[in-house]
Amino acid sequence: MTSIDQKLTELGAEFGELGVKDRLTLLLEIAGELPLLPARYFDHPDLLERVEECQSPVFLFVEVNDGVVNIFLTAPEEAPTTRGFASILHQLLDGHTVDEVLHGPEDIPDRLHLKEAVSLLRINGLRGMLNRIKRQVAEKA
């Protein structure tokens, strides 16, 4: 499996090669890749944690099984930037070990060259998702 850092480096290079407007377009494309929640969470939204740092209603849940992290996120279709962030975090972190996730990069917005493309409020939402994922992983490990 490719390391989180390697995946982030590759994705960062892809974003970095683009102008600011095209970075947003790529982010919106990635938003469409966010997996649907499995039925066990779709039918029980009370199990999901709200990410209060996000303007849009974003919810997440983390499972840790045999040291492997699985991340479940939901964000509304009408919030494509937020969905893009959720999808990126899912792609980067899902399926990795507890140690890899807990010690994974904290500078994701910088490495994706998104600070110029989206507002600080949205960047804080991304950081909020990442922090809540790491907290849930630490609690469940």
MDAnalysis code that builds the backbone (N, CA, C; Angstrom):
import MDAnalysis as mda
import numpy as np

u = mda.Universe.empty(423, n_residues=141, atom_resindex=np.repeat(np.arange(141), 3), trajectory=True)
u.add_TopologyAttr("name", ["N", "CA", "C"] * 141)
u.add_TopologyAttr("resid", np.arange(1, 142))
u.add_TopologyAttr("resname", ["MET", "THR", "SER", "ILE", "ASP", "GLN", "LYS", "LEU", "THR", "GLU", "LEU", "GLY", "ALA", "GLU", "PHE", "GLY", "GLU", "LEU", "GLY", "VAL", "LYS", "ASP", "ARG", "LEU", "THR", "LEU", "LEU", "LEU", "GLU", "ILE", "ALA", "GLY", "GLU", "LEU", "PRO", "LEU", "LEU", "PRO", "ALA", "ARG", "TYR", "PHE", "ASP", "HIS", "PRO", "ASP", "LEU", "LEU", "GLU", "ARG", "VAL", "GLU", "GLU", "CYS", "GLN", "SER", "PRO", "VAL", "PHE", "LEU", "PHE", "VAL", "GLU", "VAL", "ASN", "ASP", "GLY", "VAL", "VAL", "ASN", "ILE", "PHE", "LEU", "THR", "ALA", "PRO", "GLU", "GLU", "ALA", "PRO", "THR", "THR", "ARG", "GLY", "PHE", "ALA", "SER", "ILE", "LEU", "HIS", "GLN", "LEU", "LEU", "ASP", "GLY", "HIS", "THR", "VAL", "ASP", "GLU", "VAL", "LEU", "HIS", "GLY", "PRO", "GLU", "ASP", "ILE", "PRO", "ASP", "ARG", "LEU", "HIS", "LEU", "LYS", "GLU", "ALA", "VAL", "SER", "LEU", "LEU", "ARG", "ILE", "ASN", "GLY", "LEU", "ARG", "GLY", "MET", "LEU", "ASN", "ARG", "ILE", "LYS", "ARG", "GLN", "VAL", "ALA", "GLU", "LYS", "ALA"])
u.atoms.positions = np.array([
    [0.853, -1.191, 0.000],
    [0.000, 0.000, 0.000],
    [0.890, 1.242, 0.000],
    [0.487, 2.228, -0.723],
    [1.211, 3.485, -0.794],
    [1.060, 4.237, 0.524],
    [2.137, 4.833, 1.004],
    [2.073, 5.572, 2.269],
    [1.223, 6.828, 2.117],
    [0.723, 7.295, 3.245],
    [-0.076, 8.526, 3.254],
    [0.752, 9.675, 2.695],
    [1.991, 9.771, 3.144],
    [2.853, 10.867, 2.691],
    [3.086, 10.808, 1.183],
    [3.281, 9.611, 0.658],
    [3.504, 9.466, -0.779],
    [2.245, 9.849, -1.556],
    [1.074, 9.397, -1.081],
    [-0.182, 9.767, -1.737],
    [-0.365, 11.281, -1.723],
    [-0.066, 11.894, -0.575],
    [-0.226, 13.334, -0.444],
    [0.742, 14.074, -1.355],
    [1.958, 13.594, -1.465],
    [2.947, 14.210, -2.350],
    [2.475, 14.159, -3.802],
    [1.948, 13.002, -4.215],
    [1.463, 12.856, -5.588],
    [0.266, 13.761, -5.851],
    [-0.678, 13.790, -4.920],
    [-1.856, 14.630, -5.085],
    [-1.462, 16.113, -5.043],
    [-0.529, 16.456, -4.155],
    [-0.038, 17.832, -4.067],
    [0.623, 18.279, -5.360],
    [1.369, 17.387, -5.979],
    [2.014, 17.718, -7.254],
    [0.959, 17.962, -8.330],
    [-0.095, 17.146, -8.307],
    [-1.175, 17.313, -9.282],
    [-1.861, 18.671, -9.101],
    [-2.161, 19.043, -7.857],
    [-2.772, 20.349, -7.590],
    [-1.792, 21.473, -7.925],
    [-0.526, 21.300, -7.557],
    [0.474, 22.342, -7.737],
    [0.755, 22.693, -9.183],
    [0.504, 21.753, -10.084],
    [0.729, 22.001, -11.514],
    [-0.372, 22.859, -12.130],
    [-1.441, 23.072, -11.371],
    [-2.608, 23.782, -11.896],
    [-2.670, 25.217, -11.400],
    [-3.338, 26.047, -12.164],
    [-3.651, 27.395, -11.703],
    [-4.731, 27.315, -10.634],
    [-4.955, 28.419, -9.947],
    [-5.899, 28.433, -8.827],
    [-7.290, 27.971, -9.260],
    [-7.799, 28.476, -10.372],
    [-9.147, 28.102, -10.834],
    [-9.223, 26.606, -11.128],
    [-8.183, 26.063, -11.740],
    [-8.178, 24.646, -12.076],
    [-8.024, 23.769, -10.830],
    [-7.407, 24.294, -9.787],
    [-7.333, 23.553, -8.517],
    [-8.729, 23.338, -7.957],
    [-9.555, 24.383, -8.062],
    [-10.945, 24.249, -7.603],
    [-11.699, 23.226, -8.440],
    [-11.461, 23.230, -9.730],
    [-12.110, 22.259, -10.609],
    [-11.710, 20.844, -10.221],
    [-10.431, 20.624, -9.958],
    [-9.956, 19.305, -9.537],
    [-10.577, 18.920, -8.196],
    [-10.651, 19.863, -7.279],
    [-11.267, 19.595, -5.979],
    [-12.721, 19.171, -6.150],
    [-13.435, 19.811, -7.058],
    [-14.834, 19.461, -7.312],
    [-14.956, 18.082, -7.956],
    [-13.999, 17.725, -8.796],
    [-13.994, 16.373, -9.376],
    [-13.783, 15.328, -8.283],
    [-12.866, 15.604, -7.386],
    [-12.580, 14.673, -6.287],
    [-13.784, 14.543, -5.362],
    [-14.569, 15.602, -5.244],
    [-15.778, 15.561, -4.407],
    [-16.709, 14.441, -4.847],
    [-16.776, 14.188, -6.133],
    [-17.633, 13.138, -6.658],
    [-17.174, 11.734, -6.331],
    [-15.968, 11.612, -5.780],
    [-15.406, 10.301, -5.450],
    [-15.646, 9.897, -3.994],
    [-16.320, 10.756, -3.228],
    [-16.590, 10.423, -1.827],
    [-17.550, 9.233, -1.767],
    [-17.134, 8.133, -1.143],
    [-18.021, 6.956, -1.082],
    [-19.265, 7.239, -0.240],
    [-20.330, 6.549, -0.582],
    [-21.549, 6.629, 0.209],
    [-21.332, 5.935, 1.552],
    [-22.096, 6.361, 2.536],
    [-22.042, 5.690, 3.829],
    [-22.603, 4.280, 3.696],
    [-22.021, 3.323, 4.432],
    [-22.650, 2.003, 4.456],
    [-23.990, 2.087, 5.184],
    [-24.857, 1.151, 4.899],
    [-26.214, 1.165, 5.468],
    [-26.205, 1.247, 6.991],
    [-25.234, 0.606, 7.634],
    [-25.206, 0.606, 9.104],
    [-25.071, 2.015, 9.678],
    [-24.517, 2.957, 8.916],
    [-24.428, 4.342, 9.373],
    [-25.509, 5.209, 8.740],
    [-25.852, 4.890, 7.509],
    [-26.896, 5.656, 6.831],
    [-28.210, 5.579, 7.607],
    [-28.486, 4.401, 8.141],
    [-29.714, 4.193, 8.909],
    [-29.599, 4.643, 10.361],
    [-28.371, 4.991, 10.809],
    [-28.152, 5.398, 12.203],
    [-27.244, 6.638, 12.254],
    [-27.745, 7.776, 11.792],
    [-26.909, 8.983, 11.781],
    [-26.465, 9.410, 13.176],
    [-27.139, 8.920, 14.213],
    [-26.759, 9.253, 15.585],
    [-25.378, 8.704, 15.948],
    [-24.855, 7.756, 15.181],
    [-23.528, 7.194, 15.445],
    [-22.412, 8.086, 14.909],
    [-22.771, 9.017, 14.033],
    [-21.774, 9.873, 13.393],
    [-21.529, 11.138, 14.210],
    [-20.294, 11.610, 14.172],
    [-19.919, 12.845, 14.868],
    [-19.994, 14.019, 13.902],
    [-20.627, 15.082, 14.321],
    [-20.692, 16.309, 13.510],
    [-19.351, 17.022, 13.600],
    [-18.862, 17.500, 12.478],
    [-17.634, 18.289, 12.430],
    [-18.057, 19.746, 12.536],
    [-18.004, 20.273, 13.751],
    [-18.502, 21.626, 14.029],
    [-17.675, 22.712, 13.337],
    [-16.436, 22.418, 12.988],
    [-15.582, 23.411, 12.330],
    [-16.010, 23.694, 10.897],
    [-16.835, 22.827, 10.332],
    [-17.307, 22.996, 8.958],
    [-18.615, 23.772, 8.938],
    [-18.725, 24.698, 7.995],
    [-19.970, 25.439, 7.812],
    [-21.084, 24.511, 7.369],
    [-20.752, 23.587, 6.504],
    [-21.721, 22.617, 5.996],
    [-21.845, 21.467, 6.992],
    [-22.989, 20.790, 6.985],
    [-23.156, 19.667, 7.903],
    [-22.338, 18.449, 7.451],
    [-21.188, 18.289, 8.059],
    [-20.288, 17.172, 7.775],
    [-20.302, 16.257, 8.982],
    [-20.400, 14.959, 8.715],
    [-20.421, 13.967, 9.783],
    [-19.397, 12.884, 9.465],
    [-18.821, 12.303, 10.525],
    [-17.833, 11.252, 10.308],
    [-17.901, 10.204, 11.399],
    [-17.341, 9.055, 11.080],
    [-17.186, 7.971, 12.035],
    [-15.951, 7.196, 11.625],
    [-15.200, 6.756, 12.609],
    [-13.982, 5.992, 12.362],
    [-14.130, 4.626, 13.008],
    [-13.732, 3.608, 12.283],
    [-13.647, 2.259, 12.831],
    [-12.187, 1.851, 12.823],
    [-11.780, 1.103, 13.844],
    [-10.441, 0.530, 13.882],
    [-10.612, -0.967, 14.105],
    [-10.184, -1.744, 13.126],
    [-10.274, -3.200, 13.192],
    [-8.905, -3.804, 12.922],
    [-8.388, -4.547, 13.902],
    [-7.069, -5.181, 13.772],
    [-5.994, -4.169, 13.383],
    [-6.074, -2.973, 13.947],
    [-5.070, -1.949, 13.708],
    [-5.217, -1.178, 12.411],
    [-6.284, -1.471, 11.646],
    [-6.518, -0.786, 10.366],
    [-7.687, 0.188, 10.534],
    [-7.505, 1.378, 10.006],
    [-8.487, 2.456, 10.140],
    [-9.395, 2.499, 8.920],
    [-10.696, 2.588, 9.187],
    [-11.681, 2.834, 8.125],
    [-12.438, 4.091, 8.504],
    [-12.560, 4.985, 7.535],
    [-13.141, 6.300, 7.760],
    [-14.405, 6.433, 6.925],
    [-15.444, 6.941, 7.566],
    [-16.721, 7.161, 6.898],
    [-17.082, 8.625, 7.073],
    [-17.315, 9.302, 5.968],
    [-17.629, 10.728, 5.975],
    [-18.848, 10.996, 5.116],
    [-19.591, 11.999, 5.514],
    [-20.701, 12.439, 4.693],
    [-20.712, 13.961, 4.660],
    [-20.964, 14.486, 3.483],
    [-21.075, 15.937, 3.286],
    [-22.101, 16.146, 2.182],
    [-22.895, 17.207, 2.284],
    [-23.980, 17.404, 1.313],
    [-23.475, 17.697, -0.104],
    [-24.250, 17.247, -1.062],
    [-23.937, 17.487, -2.487],
    [-23.801, 18.979, -2.776],
    [-24.593, 19.803, -2.083],
    [-24.567, 21.245, -2.342],
    [-23.367, 21.942, -1.690],
    [-22.455, 21.174, -1.114],
    [-21.222, 21.713, -0.534],
    [-20.021, 20.995, -1.167],
    [-19.801, 21.230, -2.476],
    [-18.788, 20.446, -3.182],
    [-17.358, 20.643, -2.681],
    [-17.017, 21.832, -2.209],
    [-15.667, 22.037, -1.679],
    [-15.453, 21.170, -0.444],
    [-16.425, 21.182, 0.439],
    [-16.347, 20.378, 1.657],
    [-16.332, 18.894, 1.311],
    [-17.161, 18.487, 0.362],
    [-17.149, 17.088, -0.089],
    [-15.782, 16.724, -0.659],
    [-15.169, 17.655, -1.369],
    [-13.830, 17.414, -1.908],
    [-12.824, 17.169, -0.803],
    [-12.876, 17.983, 0.236],
    [-11.970, 17.793, 1.377],
    [-12.213, 16.439, 2.035],
    [-13.488, 16.090, 2.236],
    [-13.827, 14.811, 2.856],
    [-13.307, 13.659, 1.997],
    [-13.482, 13.772, 0.692],
    [-13.016, 12.730, -0.216],
    [-11.496, 12.598, -0.189],
    [-10.799, 13.717, -0.146],
    [-9.334, 13.682, -0.067],
    [-8.891, 12.982, 1.210],
    [-9.481, 13.340, 2.341],
    [-9.103, 12.700, 3.597],
    [-9.399, 11.206, 3.561],
    [-10.526, 10.841, 2.972],
    [-10.849, 9.420, 2.848],
    [-9.797, 8.713, 1.996],
    [-9.462, 9.292, 0.855],
    [-8.477, 8.676, -0.034],
    [-7.109, 8.557, 0.620],
    [-6.729, 9.568, 1.399],
    [-5.406, 9.571, 2.023],
    [-5.312, 8.613, 3.207],
    [-6.356, 8.531, 4.039],
    [-6.245, 7.872, 5.338],
    [-6.925, 6.514, 5.446],
    [-7.983, 6.282, 4.701],
    [-8.740, 5.043, 4.841],
    [-7.886, 3.828, 4.472],
    [-7.947, 2.804, 5.316],
    [-7.224, 1.563, 5.050],
    [-5.801, 1.539, 5.567],
    [-5.365, 2.616, 6.179],
    [-4.015, 2.658, 6.740],
    [-4.039, 2.236, 8.206],
    [-2.863, 2.013, 8.755],
    [-2.767, 1.581, 10.143],
    [-3.002, 2.764, 11.077],
    [-3.302, 2.422, 12.327],
    [-3.490, 3.442, 13.358],
    [-2.263, 4.342, 13.431],
    [-1.094, 3.758, 13.472],
    [0.145, 4.542, 13.588],
    [0.329, 5.479, 12.390],
    [0.055, 4.985, 11.202],
    [0.194, 5.825, 10.009],
    [-0.764, 7.016, 10.054],
    [-1.986, 6.786, 10.485],
    [-2.964, 7.872, 10.537],
    [-2.599, 8.865, 11.631],
    [-2.269, 8.364, 12.811],
    [-1.956, 9.265, 13.925],
    [-0.703, 10.090, 13.680],
    [0.241, 9.537, 12.961],
    [1.487, 10.255, 12.699],
    [1.547, 10.814, 11.281],
    [0.399, 10.819, 10.611],
    [0.328, 11.339, 9.252],
    [0.475, 12.852, 9.220],
    [0.648, 13.388, 8.046],
    [0.890, 14.822, 7.872],
    [-0.243, 15.687, 8.427],
    [0.147, 16.810, 8.983],
    [-0.811, 17.809, 9.483],
    [-0.965, 18.964, 8.498],
    [-0.076, 19.045, 7.522],
    [-0.020, 20.198, 6.619],
    [-0.689, 19.933, 5.270],
    [-1.781, 19.193, 5.296],
    [-2.458, 18.808, 4.063],
    [-2.865, 20.019, 3.212],
    [-3.499, 21.060, 3.782],
    [-3.878, 22.204, 2.920],
    [-2.675, 22.860, 2.241],
    [-1.557, 22.957, 2.955],
    [-0.357, 23.562, 2.368],
    [0.167, 22.717, 1.219],
    [0.224, 21.427, 1.436],
    [0.814, 20.534, 0.431],
    [-0.078, 20.358, -0.785],
    [-1.359, 20.672, -0.635],
    [-2.276, 20.592, -1.776],
    [-2.434, 21.933, -2.482],
    [-1.729, 22.948, -2.001],
    [-1.760, 24.272, -2.631],
    [-3.175, 24.836, -2.688],
    [-3.948, 24.599, -1.622],
    [-5.337, 25.039, -1.619],
    [-5.567, 26.348, -0.883],
    [-4.582, 26.823, -0.143],
    [-4.777, 28.055, 0.625],
    [-5.082, 29.251, -0.266],
    [-4.567, 29.225, -1.494],
    [-4.829, 30.323, -2.419],
    [-6.188, 30.163, -3.099],
    [-6.755, 28.972, -3.043],
    [-7.954, 28.669, -3.808],
    [-9.241, 28.730, -2.994],
    [-9.145, 28.530, -1.685],
    [-10.354, 28.511, -0.851],
    [-10.136, 29.390, 0.377],
    [-11.227, 29.726, 1.031],
    [-11.157, 30.613, 2.197],
    [-10.537, 29.924, 3.407],
    [-10.043, 30.746, 4.322],
    [-9.469, 30.235, 5.570],
    [-10.516, 29.460, 6.364],
    [-11.752, 29.879, 6.295],
    [-12.835, 29.178, 6.988],
    [-12.950, 27.736, 6.478],
    [-12.837, 27.552, 5.176],
    [-12.898, 26.199, 4.605],
    [-11.655, 25.387, 4.983],
    [-10.502, 26.020, 4.985],
    [-9.274, 25.336, 5.411],
    [-9.420, 24.871, 6.859],
    [-10.008, 25.710, 7.705],
    [-10.240, 25.318, 9.096],
    [-11.195, 24.131, 9.187],
    [-12.158, 24.050, 8.281],
    [-13.050, 22.898, 8.232],
    [-12.290, 21.621, 7.904],
    [-11.369, 21.698, 6.940],
    [-10.535, 20.550, 6.590],
    [-9.706, 20.123, 7.793],
    [-9.100, 21.091, 8.459],
    [-8.300, 20.771, 9.652],
    [-9.170, 20.155, 10.745],
    [-10.401, 20.658, 10.879],
    [-11.326, 20.099, 11.859],
    [-11.645, 18.646, 11.566],
    [-11.883, 18.314, 10.293],
    [-12.127, 16.917, 9.914],
    [-10.936, 16.047, 10.271],
    [-9.737, 16.520, 9.908],
    [-8.529, 15.748, 10.173],
    [-8.327, 15.543, 11.672],
    [-8.493, 16.592, 12.458],
    [-8.303, 16.480, 13.907],
    [-9.303, 15.521, 14.535],
    [-10.547, 15.567, 14.098],
    [-11.568, 14.667, 14.650],
    [-11.297, 13.219, 14.240],
    [-10.836, 13.017, 13.013],
    [-10.467, 11.662, 12.584],
    [-9.360, 11.131, 13.480],
    [-8.313, 11.914, 13.671],
    [-7.182, 11.464, 14.485],
    [-7.605, 11.219, 15.940],
    [-8.482, 12.078, 16.471],
    [-8.951, 11.877, 17.839],
    [-9.724, 10.572, 17.960],
    [-10.627, 10.318, 17.004],
    [-11.403, 9.078, 17.053],
    [-10.485, 7.853, 16.903],
    [-9.492, 7.947, 16.043],
    [-8.543, 6.830, 15.875],
    [-7.830, 6.574, 17.198],
    [-7.341, 7.636, 17.830],
    [-6.626, 7.472, 19.107],
    [-7.534, 6.861, 20.168],
    [-8.789, 7.281, 20.221],
    [-9.721, 6.737, 21.205],
    [-10.049, 5.277, 20.969],
    [-10.067, 4.854, 19.719],
    [-10.508, 3.502, 19.394],
    [-9.358, 2.520, 19.214],
    [-8.139, 3.019, 19.212],
    [-6.987, 2.151, 19.009],
    [-6.672, 1.324, 20.244],
])
